Amino acid sequence: MKRLELYLIMYALFFSCAELNNSLPEEDAEEEVIHETVVDIRVLVAVVDEEYNDLLNPQSSVYLGDEYTSGIEVLYLVNGEKLTFLEYYYNSGGGYTYIIDNVENIKAISPPYRYVEGYGETKSGTLGYYFIDCTSVVDPITTQTFIRYPDGSEDEIKVEIYRDGYSLVLIENLWVNGELAYKLHTDSGSFNYYNPKYFPFLIPVPSMGDKVMPKTPDRLIWLVKPQKGSN
């Protein structure tokens, strides 16, 4: 389902809020604490061939075609049942509170840019790749989404959410088809783990020892789909 404006609200990367205790006595006002809240649970997926050519880009020489790409769906696992976005949207029992314009026209694939009123066209931070947004809001702890292709095959994206009880909401573990793709280390001195199979463009961070991070600022996962005739 196309990345929606509501995701900009629900999954905004690195936003801050101040929580002030108004009940403090005036003499203790200097002890008021400002807490920074970080929410980062976005899961964006690029589908590529073995040379990382974009299979979802209509301008690509290896584009899968309009008929095929229009048949790609994202399904959300809810109470053991796989629901399309529309099914989840209309049957959320009040849990889905955002009003979305043109909800019936939502597509699975998003371009690497979006139009923001007042700013014009802005990049999505996906290195120019078209992407499928698999971010889920179904469960606060563990979520599962599925990319279903027209031939009936599926890719499974499973996420465990880390919450520190106050200000952090992050992806703790992420699996692609049962294989660990990312693991968050919260211990001092530990580094995040990125599986290069799904994060091929890792770059070092000189100021942080031997830590590596994806080149793209979003957590963009690459799914490699070998094409007929490729070596």
N, CA, C and O of each residue as an XYZ file, in Angstrom:
924
protein
N       0.826     -1.171      0.000
C       0.000      0.000      0.000
C       0.881      1.249      0.000
O       1.880      1.313      0.717
N       0.533      2.157     -0.743
C       1.379      3.338     -0.921
C       1.650      4.009      0.415
O       0.759      4.123      1.257
N       2.869      4.447      0.598
C       3.209      5.156      1.827
C       2.317      6.370      1.954
O       2.257      7.204      1.050
N       1.637      6.468      3.053
C       0.590      7.445      3.226
C       1.060      8.608      4.071
O       2.038      8.512      4.813
N       0.331      9.718      3.940
C       0.670     10.870      4.756
C       0.542     10.547      6.237
O       1.230     11.142      7.067
N      -0.348      9.595      6.575
C      -0.493      9.261      7.981
C       0.791      8.663      8.535
O       1.078      8.811      9.723
N       1.575      7.984      7.684
C       2.833      7.443      8.156
C       3.781      8.562      8.567
O       4.622      8.383      9.448
N       3.637      9.722      7.919
C       4.485     10.841      8.293
C       4.186     11.272      9.719
O       5.033     11.852     10.399
N       2.958     10.977     10.164
C       2.588     11.293     11.535
C       2.996     10.155     12.468
O       3.572     10.387     13.530
N       2.688      8.915     12.056
C       2.850      7.782     12.957
C       4.269      7.254     13.012
O       4.684      6.693     14.026
N       5.032      7.430     11.914
C       6.367      6.880     11.882
C       7.405      7.948     11.580
O       8.454      7.638     11.016
N       7.145      9.173     11.935
C       8.086     10.250     11.643
C       9.430      9.922     12.272
O       9.506      9.542     13.440
N      10.503     10.074     11.476
C      11.820      9.735     11.965
C      12.340     10.856     12.850
O      12.457     12.006     12.425
N      12.644     10.500     14.074
C      13.303     11.409     14.995
C      12.543     12.712     15.228
O      12.956     13.776     14.768
N      11.440     12.614     15.942
C      10.777     13.828     16.340
C      10.910     13.984     17.851
O      11.075     12.993     18.562
N      10.843     15.195     18.340
C      11.035     15.474     19.756
C       9.772     16.076     20.341
O       9.025     16.790     19.672
N       9.557     15.765     21.620
C       8.459     16.395     22.323
C       8.888     16.671     23.748
O       9.684     15.926     24.320
N       8.364     17.739     24.321
C       8.695     18.098     25.697
C       7.536     17.718     26.600
O       6.390     18.084     26.341
N       7.841     16.981     27.663
C       6.824     16.598     28.626
C       7.187     17.263     29.952
O       8.152     16.866     30.605
N       6.429     18.251     30.339
C       6.737     19.030     31.525
C       5.770     18.678     32.645
O       4.568     18.531     32.422
N       6.311     18.547     33.852
C       5.493     18.214     35.012
C       5.005     19.504     35.655
O       5.739     20.167     36.389
N       3.764     19.846     35.370
C       3.239     21.100     35.874
C       2.953     21.064     37.370
O       2.666     22.097     37.974
N       3.028     19.883     37.967
C       2.713     19.771     39.386
C       3.902     20.093     40.279
O       3.756     20.143     41.500
N       5.097     20.318     39.686
C       6.272     20.611     40.485
C       6.103     21.932     41.220
O       5.563     22.890     40.666
N       6.565     21.987     42.465
C       6.559     23.267     43.170
C       7.402     24.269     42.426
O       8.313     23.895     41.687
N       7.107     25.554     42.614
C       7.822     26.589     41.888
C       9.307     26.543     42.161
O      10.113     26.815     41.272
N       9.689     26.192     43.417
C      11.108     26.177     43.743
C      11.854     25.030     43.078
O      13.083     25.046     43.012
N      11.126     24.037     42.585
C      11.761     22.901     41.921
C      11.629     22.972     40.410
O      11.878     21.988     39.714
N      11.239     24.134     39.901
C      10.971     24.266     38.469
C      12.188     23.935     37.636
O      12.058     23.445     36.514
N      13.408     24.203     38.184
C      14.611     23.942     37.397
C      14.850     22.457     37.186
O      15.699     22.086     36.376
N      14.119     21.592     37.897
C      14.295     20.147     37.768
C      13.405     19.551     36.688
O      13.442     18.345     36.448
N      12.604     20.388     36.035
C      11.764     19.882     34.956
C      12.648     19.276     33.880
O      13.672     19.852     33.514
N      12.252     18.115     33.373
C      13.067     17.371     32.421
C      12.399     17.362     31.051
O      11.202     17.096     30.940
N      13.158     17.645     30.030
C      12.669     17.545     28.662
C      13.101     16.195     28.103
O      14.296     15.904     28.047
N      12.157     15.377     27.693
C      12.441     14.034     27.201
C      12.330     14.010     25.681
O      11.322     14.447     25.127
N      13.341     13.512     25.016
C      13.304     13.382     23.565
C      12.716     12.037     23.188
O      13.147     10.999     23.691
N      11.739     12.054     22.310
C      11.090     10.828     21.864
C      11.540     10.506     20.450
O      11.503     11.364     19.568
N      11.964      9.271     20.239
C      12.407      8.820     18.930
C      11.536      7.654     18.492
O      11.455      6.643     19.190
N      10.888      7.786     17.346
C      10.074      6.719     16.773
C      10.652      6.377     15.405
O      10.681      7.228     14.517
N      11.110      5.146     15.227
C      11.722      4.736     13.956
C      11.354      3.286     13.692
O      12.104      2.378     14.050
N      10.211      3.064     13.071
C       9.754      1.699     12.802
C       9.352      1.522     11.349
O       8.537      0.658     11.028
N       9.919      2.335     10.473
C       9.562      2.236      9.053
C      10.276      1.046      8.419
O      11.432      0.760      8.732
N       9.579      0.369      7.539
C      10.146     -0.745      6.779
C       9.793     -0.533      5.303
O       8.647     -0.725      4.899
N      10.777     -0.140      4.514
C      10.589      0.098      3.088
C      11.335     -0.972      2.311
O      12.452     -1.333      2.679
N      10.737     -1.484      1.242
C      11.291     -2.614      0.494
C      11.479     -2.239     -0.970
O      10.556     -1.751     -1.622
N      12.681     -2.472     -1.475
C      12.969     -2.338     -2.907
C      13.078     -3.738     -3.505
O      13.607     -4.646     -2.864
N      12.589     -3.915     -4.712
C      12.657     -5.203     -5.402
C      13.574     -5.025     -6.607
O      13.312     -4.202     -7.484
N      14.657     -5.810     -6.639
C      15.705     -5.593     -7.635
C      16.151     -6.912     -8.249
O      15.829     -7.990     -7.748
N      16.910     -6.805     -9.362
C      17.528     -8.007     -9.924
C      18.893     -8.186     -9.266
O      19.229     -7.467     -8.325
N      19.684     -9.145     -9.760
C      20.953     -9.474     -9.114
C      21.987     -8.353     -9.207
O      22.974     -8.355     -8.471
N      21.762     -7.402    -10.103
C      22.672     -6.265    -10.227
C      22.075     -5.009     -9.597
O      22.559     -3.900     -9.823
N      21.034     -5.192     -8.817
C      20.354     -4.115     -8.096
C      19.692     -3.090     -9.021
O      19.570     -1.915     -8.678
N      19.273     -3.549    -10.183
C      18.445     -2.727    -11.052
C      17.009     -2.776    -10.525
O      16.530     -3.822    -10.088
N      16.343     -1.641    -10.574
C      15.018     -1.496     -9.977
C      13.955     -2.171    -10.840
O      13.702     -1.752    -11.970
N      13.335     -3.216    -10.297
C      12.295     -3.937    -11.024
C      10.934     -3.241    -10.962
O      10.014     -3.614    -11.690
N      10.802     -2.232    -10.095
C       9.518     -1.564     -9.914
C       9.455     -0.200    -10.596
O       8.407      0.446    -10.605
N      10.561      0.230    -11.156
C      10.641      1.545    -11.793
C      10.209      1.452    -13.257
O      10.838      0.731    -14.031
N       9.164      2.156    -13.648
C       8.699      2.094    -15.041
C       9.754      2.532    -16.051
O       9.667      2.172    -17.225
N      10.747      3.300    -15.618
C      11.795      3.762    -16.514
C      12.972      2.792    -16.592
O      13.904      3.008    -17.366
N      12.934      1.731    -15.799
C      14.036      0.773    -15.770
C      13.935     -0.207    -16.935
O      12.838     -0.572    -17.359
N      15.091     -0.629    -17.446
C      15.111     -1.602    -18.552
C      14.633     -2.979    -18.101
O      14.305     -3.818    -18.939
N      14.588     -3.224    -16.794
C      14.157     -4.526    -16.274
C      12.807     -4.417    -15.552
O      12.443     -5.292    -14.766
N      12.078     -3.343    -15.826
C      10.779     -3.131    -15.195
C       9.871     -4.345    -15.416
O       9.817     -4.895    -16.516
N       9.169     -4.751    -14.374
C       8.330     -5.940    -14.443
C       7.030     -5.713    -15.207
O       6.318     -6.670    -15.514
N       6.718     -4.477    -15.513
C       5.527     -4.184    -16.308
C       4.352     -3.723    -15.471
O       4.234     -4.066    -14.295
N       3.491     -2.946    -16.091
C       2.342     -2.388    -15.378
C       1.402     -3.469    -14.870
O       0.925     -3.404    -13.737
N       1.137     -4.466    -15.714
C       0.184     -5.508    -15.320
C       0.673     -6.257    -14.100
O      -0.099     -6.533    -13.182
N       1.966     -6.589    -14.088
C       2.520     -7.347    -12.957
C       2.558     -6.490    -11.694
O       2.079     -6.913    -10.642
N       3.126     -5.288    -11.794
C       3.301     -4.469    -10.592
C       1.972     -4.028     -9.999
O       1.864     -3.862     -8.784
N       0.956     -3.836    -10.839
C      -0.349     -3.442    -10.320
C      -1.000     -4.565     -9.526
O      -1.943     -4.325     -8.772
N      -0.507     -5.787     -9.687
C      -1.048     -6.931     -8.961
C      -0.335     -7.232     -7.655
O      -0.691     -8.185     -6.963
N       0.667     -6.433     -7.308
C       1.386     -6.623     -6.043
C       0.559     -6.055     -4.895
O       0.037     -4.944     -4.984
N       0.445     -6.831     -3.813
C      -0.328     -6.414     -2.654
C       0.532     -6.481     -1.393
O       1.488     -7.253     -1.324
N       0.187     -5.674     -0.410
C       0.751     -5.790      0.926
C      -0.359     -6.252      1.855
O      -1.430     -5.647      1.899
N      -0.106     -7.320      2.596
C      -1.094     -7.890      3.497
C      -0.613     -7.747      4.938
O       0.580     -7.866      5.218
N      -1.549     -7.492      5.845
C      -1.251     -7.307      7.260
C      -1.831     -8.481      8.046
O      -3.003     -8.821      7.884
N      -1.015     -9.097      8.893
C      -1.507    -10.221      9.689
C      -2.236     -9.675     10.913
O      -1.631     -9.042     11.778
N      -3.542     -9.927     10.973
C      -4.372     -9.437     12.068
C      -5.167    -10.609     12.626
O      -6.017    -11.173     11.937
N      -4.891    -10.973     13.874
C      -5.592    -12.093     14.518
C      -5.530    -13.353     13.660
O      -6.521    -14.069     13.518
N      -4.360    -13.613     13.093
C      -4.154    -14.813     12.312
C      -4.663    -14.753     10.889
O      -4.559    -15.734     10.152
N      -5.210    -13.624     10.492
C      -5.768    -13.480      9.147
C      -5.008    -12.404      8.376
O      -4.707    -11.338      8.914
N      -4.704    -12.690      7.120
C      -4.019    -11.727      6.275
C      -5.043    -10.793      5.632
O      -5.917    -11.223      4.880
N      -4.912     -9.514      5.945
C      -5.851     -8.526      5.434
C      -5.153     -7.555      4.501
O      -4.000     -7.187      4.728
N      -5.848     -7.140      3.454
C      -5.340     -6.062      2.621
C      -5.455     -4.758      3.413
O      -6.093     -4.712      4.465
N      -4.837     -3.717      2.898
C      -4.929     -2.440      3.597
C      -6.373     -1.989      3.731
O      -6.787     -1.539      4.799
N      -7.141     -2.106      2.658
C      -8.537     -1.669      2.709
C      -9.341     -2.490      3.711
O     -10.179     -1.948      4.432
N      -9.088     -3.795      3.755
C      -9.794     -4.642      4.721
C      -9.458     -4.231      6.139
O     -10.330     -4.172      7.005
N      -8.195     -3.950      6.366
C      -7.796     -3.509      7.697
C      -8.362     -2.129      8.008
O      -8.824     -1.871      9.120
N      -8.322     -1.267      7.034
C      -8.790      0.114      7.218
C     -10.277      0.146      7.586
O     -10.688      0.885      8.480
N     -11.070     -0.661      6.887
C     -12.516     -0.623      7.093
C     -12.998     -1.533      8.217
O     -14.155     -1.433      8.626
N     -12.147     -2.412      8.723
C     -12.568     -3.367      9.746
C     -11.692     -3.301     10.988
O     -11.495     -4.301     11.677
N     -11.170     -2.118     11.262
C     -10.252     -1.984     12.388
C     -10.965     -1.758     13.708
O     -10.320     -1.638     14.750
N     -12.288     -1.700     13.677
C     -13.029     -1.530     14.912
C     -12.716     -0.237     15.637
O     -12.749     -0.177     16.866
N     -12.415      0.788     14.871
C     -12.104      2.072     15.487
C     -10.634      2.246     15.778
O     -10.202      3.328     16.176
N      -9.850      1.185     15.584
C      -8.422      1.284     15.859
C      -7.680      2.100     14.824
O      -6.595      2.616     15.092
N      -8.251      2.216     13.663
C      -7.621      2.989     12.595
C      -8.332      4.336     12.536
O      -9.431      4.441     11.991
N      -7.708      5.351     13.093
C      -8.422      6.594     13.351
C      -8.153      7.695     12.342
O      -8.745      8.771     12.435
N      -7.271      7.452     11.377
C      -6.924      8.515     10.445
C      -7.815      8.481      9.210
O      -8.142      7.415      8.689
N      -8.195      9.651      8.760
C      -8.999      9.778      7.554
C      -8.053      9.946      6.375
O      -7.186     10.820      6.389
N      -8.217      9.117      5.364
C      -7.315      9.120      4.213
C      -8.109      9.476      2.965
O      -9.111      8.835      2.651
N      -7.658     10.493      2.263
C      -8.305     10.862      1.013
C      -8.009      9.824     -0.057
O      -6.894      9.309     -0.139
N      -9.005      9.520     -0.872
C      -8.838      8.600     -1.998
C      -8.290      7.243     -1.545
O      -7.409      6.675     -2.190
N      -8.815      6.737     -0.442
C      -8.291      5.489      0.109
C      -8.417      4.339     -0.886
O      -7.602      3.416     -0.871
N      -9.426      4.387     -1.746
C      -9.637      3.314     -2.708
C      -8.552      3.286     -3.779
O      -8.379      2.276     -4.461
N      -7.820      4.391     -3.930
C      -6.807      4.475     -4.980
C      -5.386      4.230     -4.470
O      -4.412      4.476     -5.181
N      -5.282      3.753     -3.255
C      -3.957      3.509     -2.687
C      -3.273      2.375     -3.445
O      -3.887      1.344     -3.716
N      -2.005      2.570     -3.784
C      -1.227      1.579     -4.516
C      -0.146      0.977     -3.623
O       0.250      1.575     -2.622
N       0.325     -0.205     -3.993
C       1.355     -0.870     -3.198
C       2.712     -0.213     -3.377
O       3.516     -0.184     -2.445
N       2.973      0.317     -4.567
C       4.319      0.792     -4.906
C       4.349      2.322     -4.885
O       3.469      2.990     -5.428
N       5.386      2.852     -4.243
C       5.564      4.300     -4.164
C       6.806      4.717     -4.937
O       7.786      3.972     -4.970
N       6.788      5.888     -5.557
C       7.976      6.401     -6.244
C       8.982      6.941     -5.227
O       8.635      7.126     -4.061
N      10.207      7.192     -5.646
C      11.249      7.666     -4.711
C      11.152      9.153     -4.412
O      12.144      9.777     -4.034
N       9.995      9.711     -4.574
C       9.771     11.122     -4.285
C       8.298     11.302     -3.928
O       7.473     10.438     -4.225
N       7.980     12.398     -3.307
C       6.594     12.703     -2.987
C       6.403     14.210     -3.055
O       7.363     14.976     -2.975
N       5.175     14.614     -3.201
C       4.877     16.040     -3.262
C       4.378     16.501     -1.902
O       3.418     15.950     -1.363
N       5.031     17.506     -1.357
C       4.654     18.070     -0.067
C       4.197     19.504     -0.293
O       4.940     20.325     -0.831
N       2.983     19.793      0.118
C       2.451     21.133     -0.082
C       3.334     22.172      0.596
O       3.656     22.056      1.779
N       3.707     23.152     -0.145
C       4.560     24.197      0.377
C       6.034     23.970      0.124
O       6.841     24.895      0.221
N       6.390     22.710     -0.206
C       7.793     22.371     -0.451
C       8.022     21.821     -1.851
O       9.151     21.808     -2.341
N       6.950     21.369     -2.494
C       7.093     20.783     -3.813
C       7.539     19.328     -3.739
O       7.261     18.627     -2.766
N       8.221     18.896     -4.763
C       8.649     17.498     -4.842
C       9.880     17.272     -3.971
O      10.876     17.984     -4.097
N       9.807     16.274     -3.086
C      10.926     15.950     -2.199
C      11.279     14.482     -2.348
O      10.414     13.654     -2.634
N      12.560     14.158     -2.152
C      13.013     12.782     -2.261
C      12.582     11.978     -1.040
O      12.432     12.518      0.056
N      12.387     10.680     -1.248
C      11.954      9.807     -0.159
C      13.120      9.175      0.581
O      12.902      8.422      1.530
N      14.353      9.459      0.173
C      15.506      8.902      0.857
C      15.718      7.432      0.581
O      16.171      6.700      1.461
N      15.401      6.978     -0.630
C      15.539      5.556     -0.969
C      16.525      5.342     -2.112
O      16.409      4.375     -2.865
N      17.494      6.244     -2.241
C      18.520      6.129     -3.279
C      17.921      6.070     -4.675
O      18.524      5.499     -5.583
N      16.754      6.646     -4.856
C      16.114      6.681     -6.164
C      15.313      5.444     -6.506
O      14.796      5.340     -7.618
N      15.192      4.491     -5.575
C      14.453      3.261     -5.843
C      12.963      3.438     -5.528
O      12.595      4.056     -4.529
N      12.122      2.884     -6.396
C      10.716      2.732     -6.063
C      10.633      1.726     -4.912
O      11.486      0.847     -4.796
N       9.611      1.851     -4.064
C       9.589      1.000     -2.880
C       8.175      0.599     -2.493
O       7.190      1.202     -2.919
N       8.111     -0.445     -1.668
C       6.866     -0.923     -1.078
C       6.961     -0.672      0.423
O       7.905     -1.124      1.070
N       5.989      0.046      0.977
C       6.004      0.349      2.402
C       5.350     -0.797      3.165
O       4.157     -1.057      3.008
N       6.138     -1.478      3.993
C       5.634     -2.605      4.777
C       5.523     -2.260      6.255
O       5.430     -3.149      7.101
N       5.534     -0.973      6.562
C       5.358     -0.551      7.948
C       3.983     -0.971      8.425
O       2.996     -0.807      7.709
N       3.914     -1.512      9.633
C       2.632     -2.002     10.148
C       2.312     -1.352     11.488
O       3.206     -1.090     12.293
N       1.038     -1.095     11.717
C       0.583     -0.548     12.991
C      -0.379     -1.508     13.679
O      -1.123     -1.110     14.575
N      -0.364     -2.766     13.261
C      -1.348     -3.729     13.760
C      -1.115     -4.062     15.223
O      -2.072     -4.132     15.994
N       0.131     -4.269     15.623
C       0.440     -4.751     16.959
C       1.571     -3.914     17.538
O       2.510     -3.580     16.816
N       1.510     -3.565     18.816
C       2.557     -2.725     19.400
C       3.869     -3.443     19.684
O       4.864     -2.792     20.004
N       3.894     -4.776     19.575
C       5.103     -5.530     19.921
C       5.663     -6.274     18.713
O       6.825     -6.085     18.355
N       4.854     -7.110     18.087
C       5.302     -7.898     16.936
C       4.343     -7.688     15.777
O       3.129     -7.805     15.949
N       4.869     -7.381     14.601
C       4.031     -7.188     13.426
C       4.541     -8.067     12.291
O       5.737     -8.339     12.187
N       3.628     -8.502     11.453
C       3.979     -9.287     10.268
C       3.213     -8.732      9.071
O       1.993     -8.566      9.107
N       3.963     -8.455      8.020
C       3.360     -8.061      6.755
C       3.876     -8.981      5.667
O       4.943     -9.582      5.794
N       3.106     -9.083      4.597
C       3.452     -9.968      3.493
C       3.320     -9.205      2.185
O       2.329     -8.512      1.951
N       4.331     -9.342      1.336
C       4.232     -8.835     -0.030
C       3.787    -10.004     -0.893
O       4.501    -10.999     -1.018
N       2.613     -9.885     -1.484
C       2.099    -10.964     -2.332
C       2.202    -10.534     -3.789
O       1.760     -9.450     -4.171
N       2.802    -11.418     -4.597
C       3.018    -11.131     -6.012
C       1.922    -11.795     -6.845
O       1.249    -12.703     -6.359
N       1.734    -11.359     -8.088
C       0.661    -11.899     -8.921
C       0.721    -13.414     -9.124
O      -0.310    -14.044     -9.359
N       1.927    -14.010     -9.035
C       2.026    -15.460     -9.211
C       1.679    -16.228     -7.947
O       1.760    -17.457     -7.927
N       1.291    -15.517     -6.886
C       0.896    -16.163     -5.640
C       2.008    -16.288     -4.616
O       1.737    -16.607     -3.459
N       3.242    -16.047     -5.004
C       4.360    -16.126     -4.060
C       4.335    -14.932     -3.113
O       3.729    -13.904     -3.413
N       4.996    -15.075     -1.970
C       4.988    -14.028     -0.957
C       6.363    -13.858     -0.336
O       7.156    -14.799     -0.290
N       6.635    -12.669      0.135
C       7.770    -12.379      1.002
C       7.201    -11.929      2.335
O       6.281    -11.113      2.385
N       7.755    -12.467      3.418
C       7.272    -12.136      4.753
C       8.236    -11.184      5.462
O       9.445    -11.419      5.492
N       7.699    -10.129      6.022
C       8.473     -9.177      6.803
C       7.927     -9.218      8.236
O       6.765     -8.888      8.474
N       8.771     -9.623      9.179
C       8.350     -9.695     10.583
C       9.210     -8.751     11.407
O      10.430     -8.707     11.251
N       8.560     -7.998     12.285
C       9.254     -6.985     13.079
C       8.879     -7.120     14.547
O       7.707     -7.284     14.887
N       9.888     -7.051     15.415
C       9.662     -6.910     16.846
C      10.022     -5.479     17.240
O      11.069     -4.960     16.855
N       9.145     -4.860     18.007
C       9.310     -3.460     18.379
C       9.953     -3.360     19.763
O       9.577     -4.071     20.695
N      10.929     -2.462     19.870
C      11.572     -2.178     21.152
C      11.000     -0.886     21.721
O      10.944      0.138     21.040
N      10.578     -0.952     22.976
C      10.107      0.237     23.683
C      10.826      0.307     25.021
O      10.876     -0.678     25.757
N      11.376      1.462     25.331
C      12.077      1.597     26.608
C      11.140      2.030     27.721
O      11.587      2.323     28.829
N       9.857      2.073     27.440
C       8.877      2.433     28.443
C       8.610      3.907     28.537
O       7.740      4.344     29.290
N       9.367      4.690     27.763
C       9.134      6.119     27.891
C       9.307      6.879     26.584
O       8.375      7.537     26.122
N      10.510      6.793     25.975
C      10.778      7.718     24.870
C      11.259      7.065     23.588
O      11.359      7.750     22.569
N      11.560      5.779     23.588
C      12.081      5.132     22.389
C      11.101      4.098     21.864
O      10.610      3.259     22.618
N      10.820      4.159     20.573
C      10.032      3.141     19.880
C      10.820      2.807     18.623
O      10.827      3.582     17.666
N      11.489      1.648     18.623
C      12.418      1.289     17.557
C      12.184     -0.139     17.107
O      11.530     -0.921     17.797
N      12.723     -0.473     15.944
C      12.742     -1.871     15.513
C      13.845     -2.592     16.273
O      15.010     -2.201     16.210
N      13.475     -3.642     16.988
C      14.471     -4.410     17.730
C      15.018     -5.566     16.894
O      16.229     -5.781     16.836
N      14.130     -6.299     16.255
C      14.524     -7.391     15.375
C      13.673     -7.336     14.116
O      12.489     -7.004     14.168
N      14.284     -7.663     12.994
C      13.568     -7.671     11.721
C      13.989     -8.914     10.947
O      15.177     -9.159     10.736
N      12.999     -9.690     10.529
C      13.267    -10.897      9.753
C      12.648    -10.772      8.369
O      11.565    -10.208      8.216
N      13.329    -11.293      7.374
C      12.798    -11.385      6.018
C      12.728    -12.862      5.668
O      13.754    -13.536      5.580
N      11.528    -13.356      5.470
C      11.318    -14.778      5.166
C      12.013    -15.674      6.193
O      12.616    -16.691      5.849
N      11.912    -15.271      7.464
C      12.451    -16.079      8.550
C      13.932    -15.882      8.822
O      14.458    -16.460      9.774
N      14.615    -15.089      8.019
C      16.050    -14.862      8.197
C      16.278    -13.494      8.830
O      15.702    -12.496      8.397
N      17.123    -13.456      9.858
C      17.385    -12.201     10.552
C      18.072    -11.216      9.616
O      19.139    -11.498      9.069
N      17.441    -10.052      9.442
C      17.989     -9.023      8.564
C      18.566     -7.855      9.350
O      19.477     -7.171      8.883
N      18.030     -7.630     10.550
C      18.489     -6.500     11.357
C      18.256     -6.816     12.819
O      17.250     -7.425     13.183
N      19.206     -6.393     13.666
C      19.058     -6.562     15.114
C      19.582     -5.321     15.812
O      20.688     -4.858     15.531
N      18.788     -4.791     16.715
C      19.169     -3.618     17.480
C      19.919     -4.042     18.729
O      19.455     -4.904     19.474
N      21.073     -3.441     18.959
C      21.808     -3.651     20.201
C      21.640     -2.412     21.059
O      21.995     -1.309     20.644
N      21.104     -2.590     22.244
C      20.889     -1.451     23.126
C      21.945     -1.368     24.223
O      21.980     -0.393     24.974
N      22.812     -2.388     24.323
C      23.855     -2.365     25.347
C      24.944     -1.379     24.969
O      25.238     -1.179     23.791
N      25.532     -0.774     25.971
C      26.608      0.175     25.740
C      27.777     -0.521     25.061
O      28.204     -1.594     25.488
N      28.292      0.092     24.005
C      29.438     -0.475     23.298
C      29.066     -1.453     22.218
O      29.942     -1.908     21.482
N      27.776     -1.803     22.091
C      27.350     -2.734     21.058
C      26.843     -1.956     19.847
O      26.444     -0.796     19.951
N      26.871     -2.624     18.699
C      26.457     -1.971     17.461
C      25.297     -2.731     16.830
O      25.125     -3.930     17.047
N      24.519     -2.016     16.055
C      23.430     -2.657     15.329
C      23.979     -3.645     14.319
O      25.062     -3.460     13.764
N      23.199     -4.711     14.091
C      23.583     -5.734     13.119
C      22.740     -5.559     11.868
O      21.514     -5.484     11.941
N      23.400     -5.494     10.726
C      22.716     -5.434      9.434
C      23.171     -6.615      8.589
O      24.368     -6.809      8.376
N      22.226     -7.394      8.112
C      22.555     -8.503      7.226
C      22.824     -7.935      5.831
O      21.918     -7.380      5.210
N      24.072     -8.067      5.323
C      24.392     -7.462      4.020
C      23.582     -8.036      2.860
O      23.537     -7.447      1.780
N      22.944     -9.185      3.084
C      22.093     -9.750      2.035
C      20.901     -8.826      1.767
O      20.428     -8.728      0.635
N      20.426     -8.160      2.799
C      19.266     -7.285      2.665
C      19.624     -5.816      2.752
O      18.820     -4.957      2.392
N      20.830     -5.517      3.229
C      21.337     -4.141      3.294
C      22.693     -4.107      2.600
O      23.723     -4.016      3.268
N      22.711     -4.179      1.277
C      23.986     -4.348      0.563
C      24.868     -3.103      0.551
O      26.084     -3.210      0.389
N      24.277     -1.935      0.720
C      25.055     -0.708      0.612
C      25.359     -0.157      2.000
O      24.825      0.875      2.407
N      26.229     -0.867      2.721
C      26.616     -0.456      4.059
C      27.877      0.390      3.992
O      28.801      0.097      3.234
N      27.899      1.440      4.794
C      29.056      2.325      4.808
C      29.533      2.494      6.249
O      28.716      2.473      7.170
N      30.841      2.662      6.461
C      31.362      2.833      7.822
C      31.022      4.210      8.376
O      30.799      5.167      7.636
N      30.991      4.274      9.691
C      30.780      5.546     10.380
C      32.050      5.828     11.176
O      32.175      5.361     12.308
N      33.003      6.586     10.608
C      34.323      6.766     11.225
C      34.279      7.224     12.671
O      35.139      6.849     13.469
N      33.288      8.028     13.013
C      33.228      8.552     14.371
C      32.698      7.543     15.381
O      32.650      7.828     16.578
N      32.292      6.346     14.900
C      31.687      5.358     15.785
C      32.376      4.004     15.655
O      31.719      2.966     15.590
N      33.706      4.027     15.619
C      34.471      2.785     15.597
C      34.236      1.982     14.339
O      34.368      2.500     13.230
N      33.884      0.700     14.509
C      33.687     -0.173     13.352
C      32.216     -0.285     12.959
O      31.829     -1.215     12.251
N      31.406      0.653     13.413
C      29.985      0.594     13.110
C      29.728      0.892     11.641
O      30.388      1.746     11.050
N      28.768      0.184     11.055
C      28.347      0.438      9.684
C      26.859      0.725      9.687
O      26.114      0.236     10.537
N      26.439      1.532      8.715
C      25.041      1.892      8.583
C      24.656      1.831      7.113
O      25.522      1.958      6.246
N      23.356      1.638      6.810
C      22.926      1.669      5.409
C      23.183      3.035      4.802
O      23.078      4.052      5.487
N      23.517      3.064      3.529
C      23.780      4.323      2.845
C      22.539      5.189      2.771
O      22.627      6.416      2.831
N      21.391      4.561      2.641
C      20.142      5.313      2.597
C      19.681      5.636      4.015
O      19.821      4.795      4.903
N      19.139      6.821      4.253
C      18.718      7.183      5.606
C      17.514      6.406      6.110
O      17.339      6.259      7.320
N      16.683      5.909      5.209
C      15.567      5.072      5.631
C      16.033      3.632      5.724
O      17.052      3.260      5.143
N      15.268      2.811      6.470
C      15.629      1.402      6.567
C      15.085      0.689      5.335
O      14.061      0.009      5.389
N      15.799      0.863      4.220
C      15.378      0.284      2.945
C      15.967     -1.108      2.786
O      17.184     -1.285      2.844
N      15.099     -2.095      2.585
C      15.515     -3.487      2.419
C      15.485     -3.831      0.942
O      14.546     -3.469      0.233
N      16.515     -4.531      0.477
C      16.554     -4.972     -0.906
C      16.161     -6.450     -0.976
O      16.752     -7.294     -0.302
N      15.152     -6.747     -1.804
C      14.785     -8.122     -2.107
C      15.259     -8.422     -3.524
O      14.786     -7.817     -4.486
N      16.189     -9.352     -3.644
C      16.761     -9.680     -4.945
C      15.939    -10.770     -5.605
O      15.738    -11.840     -5.031
N      15.463    -10.496     -6.810
C      14.667    -11.445     -7.579
C      15.394    -11.734     -8.899
O      15.284    -10.956     -9.846
N      16.136    -12.847     -8.966
C      16.838    -13.175    -10.213
C      15.872    -13.244    -11.388
O      14.774    -13.787    -11.258
N      16.270    -12.701    -12.529
C      15.425    -12.656    -13.700
C      15.895    -13.671    -14.738
O      17.078    -14.008    -14.800
N      14.978    -14.143    -15.533
C      15.331    -15.108    -16.580
C      16.336    -14.490    -17.542
O      16.208    -13.338    -17.958
N      17.337    -15.293    -17.879
C      18.348    -14.824    -18.806
C      19.513    -14.149    -18.122
O      20.511    -13.837    -18.771
N      19.410    -13.911    -16.798
C      20.535    -13.271    -16.089
C      21.580    -14.322    -15.779
O      21.272    -15.503    -15.618
N      22.831    -13.869    -15.698
C      23.929    -14.795    -15.411
C      24.094    -14.992    -13.921
O      24.972    -15.740    -13.491
